[in-house]
Amino acid sequence: MKKISAAMTDEVIAEQLFARIEARRKALQITQADMAARIDITPKTYRNLKKGSCSVMVLLTLLRQLNLLENLDSLIPQPTVRPTDVWRQTQSSAEGIREPSAGVGERLAARQRLKTRDQ
């Protein structure tokens, strides 16, 4: 298996992903037919995954069956709250004149509120 890179075409990336999925499936000693049945698709549809033709829901179900769902956090990490976002949100202006910025304690409290709101 090759390392996936931006230089690859989408078709090649789909083939590489399928190869990795197949390696995981075989390691778990599950046949293609059994995996297709587990994710409620036909064996032919399962084989078409190599071409990259599936819905996001099929992919998620497949990843769940292969115990790989947790790896999505590495693929698409949760957004973080940047201090500049908090600073901008705490700034207010009246007719274009900025008021004095909030103290450090108030900024940290605003950042914590943003973090807990996004979870």
C-alpha positions as CSV (number, residue, x, y, z in Angstrom):
1,M,0.0,0.0,0.0
2,K,1.2,3.5,-0.8
3,K,1.1,6.6,1.3
4,I,-1.9,8.7,0.2
5,S,-0.9,12.1,-1.1
6,A,-2.5,15.1,-2.8
7,A,-0.6,14.2,-6.0
8,M,-2.8,11.1,-6.4
9,T,-6.0,11.1,-8.4
10,D,-9.3,10.5,-6.6
11,E,-9.6,7.1,-8.3
12,V,-6.1,6.0,-7.0
13,I,-7.0,7.3,-3.5
14,A,-10.2,5.3,-3.5
15,E,-8.3,2.2,-4.5
16,Q,-5.8,2.8,-1.7
17,L,-8.5,3.3,0.8
18,F,-10.3,0.1,-0.4
19,A,-7.0,-1.8,-0.1
20,R,-6.7,-0.7,3.5
21,I,-10.3,-1.6,4.2
22,E,-9.8,-5.0,2.7
23,A,-6.6,-5.6,4.8
24,R,-8.5,-4.7,7.9
25,R,-11.5,-6.9,6.9
26,K,-9.2,-9.8,6.2
27,A,-7.4,-9.3,9.5
28,L,-10.7,-9.6,11.3
29,Q,-11.4,-12.8,9.2
30,I,-14.6,-11.5,7.7
31,T,-15.6,-12.4,4.1
32,Q,-16.7,-9.7,1.6
33,A,-20.2,-11.3,1.5
34,D,-20.4,-11.2,5.3
35,M,-19.2,-7.6,5.5
36,A,-21.7,-6.6,2.8
37,A,-24.5,-8.3,4.8
38,R,-23.4,-6.6,8.0
39,I,-23.6,-3.1,6.4
40,D,-26.8,-4.0,4.5
41,I,-25.5,-3.7,0.9
42,T,-25.0,-6.3,-1.8
43,P,-21.6,-8.0,-2.4
44,K,-21.5,-6.2,-5.8
45,T,-22.0,-2.8,-4.1
46,Y,-19.3,-3.7,-1.6
47,R,-16.9,-4.5,-4.5
48,N,-17.8,-1.1,-6.1
49,L,-16.4,0.6,-3.0
50,K,-13.0,0.2,-4.8
51,K,-14.2,2.7,-7.4
52,G,-15.1,5.1,-4.6
53,S,-18.9,4.8,-5.2
54,C,-20.7,4.8,-1.9
55,S,-22.6,7.1,0.3
56,V,-21.1,8.6,3.4
57,M,-23.5,6.5,5.5
58,V,-22.2,3.3,3.9
59,L,-18.7,4.4,4.6
60,L,-19.5,5.2,8.2
61,T,-21.2,1.9,8.8
62,L,-18.3,0.1,7.2
63,L,-15.8,1.9,9.4
64,R,-17.9,1.1,12.5
65,Q,-17.9,-2.6,11.6
66,L,-14.1,-2.5,11.2
67,N,-13.7,-0.7,14.5
68,L,-12.1,2.3,12.7
69,L,-14.7,5.0,13.4
70,E,-12.6,6.7,16.1
71,N,-9.9,7.4,13.6
72,L,-12.2,10.0,12.0
73,D,-11.1,12.5,14.7
74,S,-7.5,12.3,13.2
75,L,-8.9,12.8,9.7
76,I,-11.1,15.8,10.6
77,P,-10.1,17.2,14.0
78,Q,-12.6,19.3,16.0
79,P,-12.2,23.0,15.6
80,T,-10.5,24.8,18.4
81,V,-11.4,28.1,19.9
82,R,-8.6,30.6,19.1
83,P,-7.9,33.4,21.6
84,T,-8.4,36.0,18.8
85,D,-11.9,34.7,18.2
86,V,-12.6,35.3,21.9
87,W,-11.0,38.7,21.7
88,R,-13.1,39.7,18.7
89,Q,-16.3,38.5,20.3
90,T,-15.7,40.5,23.5
91,Q,-15.0,43.7,21.6
92,S,-17.8,46.0,21.2
93,S,-18.0,49.3,19.4
94,A,-20.3,52.3,19.7
95,E,-20.4,54.4,16.6
96,G,-17.0,53.1,15.5
97,I,-15.2,53.8,18.8
98,R,-13.9,50.8,20.5
99,E,-14.4,50.5,24.2
100,P,-11.5,49.3,26.4
101,S,-10.9,45.6,26.0
102,A,-12.0,43.1,28.7
103,G,-9.5,42.0,31.3
104,V,-7.7,38.7,31.1
105,G,-10.1,37.0,33.5
106,E,-13.1,38.0,31.4
107,R,-11.4,36.8,28.2
108,L,-10.6,33.4,29.8
109,A,-14.2,33.1,31.0
110,A,-15.5,34.0,27.5
111,R,-13.2,31.4,26.0
112,Q,-14.4,28.7,28.4
113,R,-18.0,29.6,27.5
114,L,-17.2,29.2,23.8
115,K,-15.5,25.8,24.4
116,T,-18.4,24.4,26.4
117,R,-21.0,25.7,23.9
118,D,-19.3,24.0,21.0
119,Q,-19.1,20.6,22.7
